[in-house]
Amino acid sequence: MELAALLRLQPTDLPATVMVIPTFAGVSLNAVVTLQPGVGAERVRTTLNAIPTITVRDPVVSPLHTVGTATAHAGRIRDDPGGRGVHFWASGDNLRFGASANVLAIAAQLWRENLL
């Protein structure tokens, strides 16, 4: 709801589910994002690669691998089996790069490209 408010959308217009898992160092999240028809994992991967504060990596990294870095790391970007969106895993050092700033950067980039 906070993200929808920042983007001036109704919460129902931003069908995203984010689960945050706290750890001793860093933070990880599994994001399930519903996108416009025809937008798939490759387009999201390209979009995320264009954001300077995000590093796209495979295999998936854990918070342990991101401690001390100033970027968020996204991986395991894959199409939703139902064809309605994309799933991805992200990790980052929340002391160096706040989780809310990263989610906002991702959503803003997807919004600019009319993917949301």
Summary of the structure (lengths in Angstrom):
residues: 116
radius of gyration: 13.4
end to end distance: 14.7
largest distance: 38.4
contacts: 331
relative contact order: 0.24
helix: 30%
strand: 29%
